[in-house]
C-alpha cells in the first residue's frame, strides 16, 4: 500500500514502509513494544516528528490503490462515519480539544471506507480529522450560522469528493452511504441524478419533514402499502446480542420542501423514502426501525431489498473502528502533539483495513490461492507451526490460510464456529513475523552446519 509513497526523500519513504511493517506485525503493542529496541523506536518517533510526514502524505498511495481496486467492481459503497478518539487520560498531547463534554479530551476521525455490496472492504478513499475548540460545544446548533462554519459540512464535503471520483470511474457506480448525522438537506441538493454522479443513501434523522404538496413525510409513508419484507442477521453490539431481524419495507417517491437558510435559497428535491419497520421484535428489545432517503428511483421489491442491503453494509465501518480501537489500541498512543499523532493514526488505519479486508476476502473468495495475499515465507511459516508438518509445494487456499492464522489468535475452527472474525485474525497476524524470523534462523543454522 505504500509502494508509491512520496515524502520527498527516499530514506523517509523507506522508513514509512518499515514503520508500517513494524506496527502491523504487533498492532496491539505500544510503539516501543512493537519496535525492536531503542534504535528502531527512536527512528519511528523521529519519523512521526518529521515536518513532511503527514497523514495525508501517508494515505495518498493507499487511496490510489483503493481507487484501482474500485475499478474491478460494478458498484461500490462509499461509507462515511465519524468516531471519537478519547485521550482524556493523556492531556499532555498538544493540539487536541473537548469531545462531547469539556471534561473529555481528544479528536475526531471521519473516514470514507469503500465496500462492495458483498461487504468486501476495498480500502479508504478519504480521511477528515477535526478538533473542537474549548468552549465551542453547542455552537453548531445555531441555525443562523452558515453550513460552511459548522462541523456538519464534513458530510457534504465528503459526498463532493465521492462525486468527483465517480466522474473518473466510468465503469464503476459509486453510492455514498451515511448514518443519521449525514441527514443534511444541503447534501441532497448537491446530489443530483445524472449518470456520471455518485448516488446517495442516508438514514433519516428528521422524520417530520414537509413535502412540497403540503403533507408531512410521515403522512405519505403511513398511507403507503407494504411493498416487501427483508430478513437479516443483526450483529452483536455493546448493548444487544446478535439476532435475526425481519422488516417490512414501504417505499414512496416524494418531493421535499426546501428548508429556510439565512444565507441562500435552496430548491425542492425529489427523493425516494424507504421505511423499514421490524416485525415482531423479541420481548424487551427495541424494534429495529429505519427511514432511509436516496436519490435513486426504487420501483420494485427487488430494488427495495437491494437498497436496504446496501445500508446494512454500513456495519463494516463500525467493525473498522472496533479494530482500530480494540485491536490497534490507537487511544493508547502517547505522542506529544496532534502533528505526530495523525501520521501514526494513518498507518494504523491501513493496518486495520488489511485485517478487515482479509476477513471478508476469505469469505468471498475462499478458493483463491493464499499467495495472492500472503508472502511465501509467511504462509509456509504459519503452515509449519499450525499443521506440524512440512509445507506443501502449492500454496493452500485463502480460506485455509485465514483459518490457520486465526487459530493462532484463539479460533478453534470447529464445524459450528463458522468463519473467523477480525479479532482472532488480527491476533494471529501479529504472530506471523516471529514465526517467519524463527524459520529463517533455523534455515540459516541448518545451511551453516549442513
C-alpha positions in Angstrom: 0.0 0.0 0.0 3.0 2.4 0.5 5.0 1.3 -2.6 4.5 4.6 -4.3 4.7 6.9 -1.2 6.4 10.2 -1.9 7.7 12.1 1.2 10.4 14.0 -0.7 13.2 11.7 0.5 14.0 8.1 -0.4 15.1 7.4 3.2 11.7 8.7 4.5 9.9 6.6 2.0 11.8 3.5 3.1 11.2 4.4 6.8 7.5 4.7 6.2 7.4 1.2 4.8 9.5 -0.1 7.7 7.3 1.5 10.4 4.1 0.2 8.7 5.6 -3.3 8.7 6.7 -3.0 12.3 3.4 -1.7 13.7 1.4 -4.1 11.5 3.4 -7.1 13.0 2.4 -6.1 16.5 -0.7 -3.8 16.3 -1.8 -4.3 19.9 1.6 -3.2 21.3 2.7 0.3 22.0 5.2 1.8 19.6 8.2 1.0 21.8 6.8 -2.5 22.3 6.3 -3.1 18.6 9.8 -1.8 17.7 12.9 -4.0 18.1 15.0 -2.0 20.5 15.7 1.7 21.3 17.3 2.5 17.9 14.2 1.4 16.0 11.9 3.1 18.5 13.8 6.4 18.2 13.7 6.1 14.4 9.9 5.7 14.5 9.4 8.7 16.7 11.7 10.8 14.5 9.7 9.7 11.5 6.4 10.9 13.0 8.1 14.2 14.1 9.3 15.0 10.5 7.6 18.1 9.1 6.9 16.5 5.7 5.3 13.3 7.2 1.5 13.9 7.4 -1.5 11.7 7.4 -2.4 13.0 4.0 1.0 12.1 2.6 1.0 8.6 4.1 -2.5 7.8 3.0 -2.1 9.1 -0.6 -0.7 5.9 -2.1 -3.3 3.8 -0.2 -6.1 6.0 -1.6 -4.6 5.4 -5.1 -4.5 1.6 -4.5 -8.1 1.7 -3.3 -9.2 3.6 -6.4 -7.6 0.9 -8.6 -9.5 -1.8 -6.6 -12.7 0.1 -7.2 -12.3 -0.3 -11.0 -12.8 -4.1 -10.7 -16.4 -3.8 -9.3 -19.6 -2.5 -11.0 -20.9 -0.9 -7.8 -19.0 0.3 -4.6 -20.5 1.7 -1.5 -18.6 4.7 -0.1 -19.4 4.6 3.6 -18.7 7.7 5.8 -18.8 7.9 9.6 -17.3 9.8 12.5 -15.7 8.3 15.5 -14.2 10.0 18.6 -10.7 9.2 19.9 -10.6 9.7 23.6 -7.3 10.9 25.0 -8.7 12.3 28.3 -6.1 10.4 30.4 -3.3 11.8 28.1 -4.0 15.5 28.2 -0.3 16.2 27.5 -1.0 15.7 23.8 -0.9 19.2 22.4 -3.5 20.3 19.8 -6.5 18.2 20.8 -9.8 19.5 22.2 -13.0 18.7 24.0 -15.3 15.8 22.9 -19.0 15.8 23.8 -18.1 17.3 27.2 -15.5 19.9 28.1 -14.0 17.4 30.6 -13.4 14.8 27.9 -10.4 15.4 25.6 -9.5 14.1 22.2 -10.2 14.4 18.5 -12.5 13.0 15.8 -11.8 11.0 12.7 -14.1 10.9 9.7 -13.0 8.4 7.0 -14.6 7.1 3.8 -14.5 3.3 3.6 -15.1 1.7 0.2 -17.0 -1.5 0.5 -18.6 -3.8 -2.2 -22.3 -4.8 -1.8 -20.8 -8.2 -0.7 -19.1 -6.4 2.2 -15.5 -6.7 1.0 -13.7 -3.6 2.2 -11.5 -2.3 -0.6 -9.8 0.4 1.4 -10.1 4.1 2.4 -10.9 6.8 0.0 -10.7 9.8 2.2 -9.9 11.0 5.8 -11.0 14.1 7.6 -9.9 14.8 11.1 -11.1 17.7 13.3 -10.7 19.1 16.8 -13.1 21.2 18.7 -12.0 24.5 20.3 -12.5 24.7 24.1 -15.9 26.4 24.8 -17.3 25.7 21.3 -19.8 23.0 22.3 -23.3 23.8 21.1 -22.4 26.4 18.5 -23.3 24.0 15.7 -27.0 24.2 16.8 -27.2 27.9 15.9 -29.5 27.9 12.8 -28.1 31.3 11.7 -24.6 30.0 11.2 -23.7 29.1 7.6 -23.2 25.4 6.9 -19.6 26.1 5.9 -18.8 27.2 9.5 -20.3 24.0 11.1 -18.8 20.6 11.7 -21.6 19.0 9.7 -20.2 20.4 6.5 -17.8 17.4 6.5 -20.7 15.2 5.3 -21.4 17.5 2.3 -17.7 17.8 1.5 -17.4 14.1 1.8 -20.1 13.5 -0.8 -18.5 16.1 -3.1 -15.2 14.1 -3.0 -17.0 10.8 -3.7 -18.9 12.5 -6.6 -15.7 13.9 -8.1 -14.2 10.3 -8.0 -17.4 8.9 -9.6 -16.8 11.1 -12.7 -13.4 9.4 -13.2 -14.8 5.9 -12.9 -17.0 5.3 -15.9 -17.4 1.6 -15.3 -18.0 1.7 -11.5 -21.1 3.2 -9.9 -20.5 4.8 -6.5 -23.1 5.0 -3.8 -22.5 7.4 -0.8 -23.8 5.9 2.4 -24.2 7.8 5.7 -26.0 7.4 9.1 -28.3 9.9 10.7 -25.6 12.6 11.1 -25.4 12.8 7.3 -29.1 13.7 7.1 -28.4 17.3 5.8 -30.7 18.8 3.2 -27.7 20.6 1.6 -26.2 17.2 0.8 -29.4 16.2 -1.1 -29.2 19.4 -3.2 -25.5 18.6 -4.0 -26.5 15.1 -5.2 -28.5 15.1 -8.5 -29.2 12.0 -10.6 -27.0 12.5 -13.7 -25.4 9.2 -14.9 -21.9 10.3 -14.1 -22.5 11.4 -10.5 -22.5 9.3 -7.3 -25.8 8.1 -5.8 -26.5 8.5 -2.1 -28.3 6.7 0.7 -28.8 8.4 4.0 -30.6 7.3 7.2 -33.1 10.0 8.2 -32.8 11.9 11.5 -35.7 14.3 10.8 -38.9 12.3 10.0 -41.3 15.2 10.2 -40.1 16.9 7.0 -42.5 19.0 5.0 -43.3 17.9 1.4 -43.9 20.2 -1.5 -47.5 19.1 -1.7 -48.3 20.3 1.9 -48.1 16.9 3.6 -45.6 15.6 6.1 -43.2 12.8 5.1 -44.7 10.6 7.9 -48.1 11.0 6.4 -47.0 9.8 3.0 -45.4 6.8 4.5 -48.4 5.9 6.7 -50.6 5.9 3.6 -48.2 3.7 1.5 -48.7 -0.1 1.3 -46.1 -2.6 2.4 -44.0 -3.5 -0.6 -41.9 -6.4 0.6 -40.0 -7.9 3.6 -36.3 -8.4 4.3 -34.7 -10.8 6.8 -31.1 -10.5 8.0 -28.8 -11.2 10.9 -28.0 -8.2 13.1 -24.5 -8.5 14.6 -24.0 -8.2 18.3 -23.4 -4.7 19.7 -22.4 -3.4 23.2 -26.0 -3.1 24.2 -27.6 -6.1 22.4 -26.9 -9.7 21.3 -26.9 -10.8 17.7 -30.3 -11.8 16.4 -32.4 -12.3 13.3 -34.4 -9.3 12.2 -37.4 -9.2 9.8 -38.5 -5.8 8.5 -41.5 -4.7 6.4 -40.5 -2.2 3.7 -42.6 0.7 2.4 -41.4 2.9 -0.5 -42.6 6.3 -1.6 -41.3 8.8 -4.1 -41.8 12.4 -2.8 -40.6 15.9 -3.2 -39.1 17.5 -0.1 -39.9 21.2 0.5 -36.7 23.1 0.9 -35.9 24.4 4.4 -35.1 28.0 5.2 -31.5 29.1 5.1 -30.3 32.5 6.3 -27.6 32.9 3.5 -29.1 31.1 0.5 -32.3 29.8 -1.2 -32.4 26.0 -1.7 -34.5 24.2 -4.3 -37.0 21.4 -3.6 -35.6 18.0 -4.1 -37.3 14.8 -5.2 -36.2 11.7 -3.3 -37.2 8.1 -2.6 -38.1 7.3 1.1 -37.8 3.7 2.4 -39.3 2.9 5.7 -38.1 -0.4 7.2 -40.1 -1.5 10.3 -39.3 -4.6 12.3 -41.9 -7.3 12.6 -42.4 -9.0 16.0 -39.2 -7.9 17.8 -38.2 -10.1 20.8 -39.7 -9.1 24.1 -37.7 -6.5 25.9 -35.8 -5.5 22.7 -36.2 -2.2 20.9 -37.6 -2.7 17.4 -35.1 -2.0 14.7 -36.8 0.6 12.5 -35.1 2.7 9.8 -36.1 5.5 7.5 -33.8 6.0 4.6 -33.7 8.6 1.8 -32.0 8.1 -1.6 -31.8 9.9 -4.9 -32.4 6.5 -6.7 -35.8 5.6 -8.0 -36.8 2.4 -6.2 -39.6 0.8 -8.1 -39.7 -2.9 -7.3 -39.5 -5.2 -4.3 -36.1 -6.5 -5.5 -34.7 -2.9 -5.8 -36.0 -2.1 -2.3 -34.3 -5.1 -0.7 -31.1 -4.4 -2.6 -31.1 -0.8 -1.5 -31.7 -1.7 2.1 -29.0 -4.3 2.0 -26.5 -1.6 0.9 -27.3 0.2 4.2 -26.6 -3.0 6.1 -23.1 -2.8 4.8 -22.6 0.3 6.9 -21.8 -2.0 9.8 -18.4 -2.7 8.1 -17.2 0.8 9.1 -18.2 0.0 12.7 -16.1 -3.1 12.6 -13.2 -1.0 11.1 -13.4 1.4 14.1 -13.5 -1.5 16.5 -10.3 -3.0 15.0 -8.7 0.5 15.3 -9.6 1.0 18.9 -9.7 -2.5 20.4 -7.2 -4.2 18.1 -4.7 -1.5 17.3 -5.4 0.4 20.6 -4.9 3.8 19.0 -6.3 5.5 22.0 -3.3 4.3 24.0 -0.8 6.2 21.7 1.4 8.6 23.7 2.7 11.0 21.1 3.2 14.6 22.2 1.4 16.6 19.5 -1.5 16.2 17.1 1.0 16.6 14.3 2.8 13.5 15.4 -0.3 11.6 16.3 -2.1 11.8 12.9 0.6 10.1 10.8 0.6 7.2 13.3 -3.2 7.0 13.1 -2.9 6.9 9.3 -0.6 3.9 9.4 -2.9 2.1 11.9 -5.8 2.7 9.6 -4.1 0.9 6.8 -3.3 -2.0 9.2 -7.0 -2.1 10.4 -8.2 -2.1 6.8 -5.9 -5.1 6.0 -7.4 -7.1 8.8 -11.0 -6.3 7.7 -10.1 -7.0 4.0 -8.6 -10.4 4.8 -11.6 -11.4 7.0 -14.1 -10.7 4.2 -11.9 -11.8 1.3 -11.5 -15.2 2.8 -15.3 -15.4 2.9 -15.9 -14.1 -0.6 -13.0 -15.8 -2.4 -12.2 -18.9 -0.2 -10.6 -20.9 -3.1 -8.2 -18.0 -4.0 -4.5 -19.2 -3.5 -3.2 -17.6 -0.3 0.0 -16.3 -2.0 -2.2 -13.7 -3.7 -2.3 -12.0 -0.2 0.5 -13.6 1.9 4.2 -13.8 1.1 5.7 -17.3 0.6 7.7 -17.2 3.8 4.5 -16.1 5.7 2.2 -18.9 4.6 4.9 -21.6 4.9 5.9 -20.5 8.4 2.2 -20.5 9.5 1.6 -23.9 7.9 4.6 -25.4 9.6 3.6 -24.1 13.1 -0.1 -24.9 12.9 0.0 -28.2 11.0 3.2 -29.5 12.5 4.4 -30.8 9.0 6.3 -29.6 6.0 4.5 -27.0 3.9 3.2 -28.3 0.5 4.7 -27.2 -2.8 1.5 -25.4 -3.8 0.1 -22.7 -1.5 -3.2 -23.7 0.3 -6.4 -21.8 -0.3 -7.0 -18.4 1.2 -9.8 -19.9 3.4 -7.3 -22.5 4.8 -4.7 -19.8 5.4 -7.1 -17.4 7.1 -8.3 -20.2 9.4 -4.7 -21.2 10.3 -3.8 -17.6 11.1 -6.9 -17.1 13.2 -6.1 -20.3 15.1 -3.0 -18.5 16.3 -5.4 -16.0 17.8 -7.6 -18.5 19.6 -10.0 -19.5 16.8 -10.9 -23.2 17.4 -12.1 -24.0 13.8 -14.9 -26.3 14.8 -17.7 -27.1 12.4 -20.1 -24.9 14.4 -17.7 -21.9 14.6 -18.3 -20.5 11.2 -15.8 -18.2 9.7 -13.2 -16.5 12.0 -13.8 -12.9 12.9 -11.5 -9.9 12.8 -10.4 -10.2 16.5 -8.8 -13.7 16.2 -7.4 -12.8 12.8 -5.6 -9.6 14.0 -4.1 -11.5 17.0 -2.9 -14.2 14.6 -1.5 -11.8 12.1 0.8 -10.2 14.7 2.4 -13.6 15.4 3.4 -14.3 11.8 6.6 -12.2 11.7 8.0 -14.1 14.8 7.4 -17.5 13.0 9.0 -16.2 9.8 12.0 -15.0 11.8 12.3 -18.4 13.6 12.0 -20.3 10.3 14.7 -18.1 8.6 17.0 -18.6 11.6 16.5 -22.3 11.5 17.3 -22.4 7.8 20.4 -20.3 8.3 21.7 -22.6 11.1 20.9 -25.7 9.0 22.7 -24.4 6.0 25.7 -23.4 8.0 26.2 -26.8 9.7 24.9 -28.9 6.9 
